[in-house]
Amino acid sequence: MPEMVIGNLTFQLNRKEIKNLHISVLPPDGFVRVSAPEKMTETAIRMAVISRIPWIKKQQQEFLKQPRQSDREMVSGESHYLWGRRYRLNFNETTGRNEVKVQGSNKLMLCIKPDTPIEKKAALLSSFYRAELKARTEAILSSWLPVIGVSPSDWGIRKMKTKWGSCNTASKRISLNLELAKKPPECLEYILVHELVHLLERHHNERFRSYMDQFLPDWRERRDLLNSLPLAYDRWGY
């Protein structure tokens, strides 16, 4: 994607078939993405961005203030999150199948073969999160689809760079960020309702917000909760 520079601000420019310019400041480090109408001149784009620089800087500062997880070393006693709760990592060497178990109210037990490298430990935990997110998503969708009256063609889980979720309105496919398994369940429900509503209204306009108010009256509180929680320890390869 092309980039533009204004002073010490560098931003990604995407030209789309839209009517109005839209600026996004993205986690985890405040990267700026600008979506502009295809026929909008560079001068007009620059002027629009300049007028929003105070807001952009404020958003970037908010990201810098958010708590961050330290680098994961996959060692005993390390903190990991599941559905908004903190768990301590423990290990149990086994010659059988590698697996992850929730033990009590505050432990994640990794049953692994001796001398398992850190990369495979991380991959095992990632697979556990994926299975947890898949099961919880299926349960939430089964209750919400008849309420909203839409039916996505498919949905999936993946690591995403800039979003908690996305909806391709043309294919009606929903994608969810794997990191959602670490957040409170009400945050996952908010993202799912948000993406399902996009099947009724593509844009984040007043009609979209009206649907959100109708289906999930506390969606703003859930959004704020999600955005206030610790960011992933890596550069959202999410």
Buried (B, 14 or more C-beta within 10 A) or exposed (E): EEEBEBEEBEBBBBBEEBEEBBBBBBBBEBBBBBBBBEEBEEEEBBEBBEEBBEEBEEBBEBBEEEEEBEEBEBEEEBBBBBBBEEBBBBBEEEEEEBBBEBEEEEEBBBBBEEEBEEEEBEEBBBEBBBEBBBEBBEEBBEEBBEEBEBEBEEBEBEEBEBBBBBBBEEEBBBBBBBBBBBBBBBBBBBBBBBBBBBBBBEEEEEEBBEBBEEBBEEBEEBBEBBBEBBBBEEEBEB
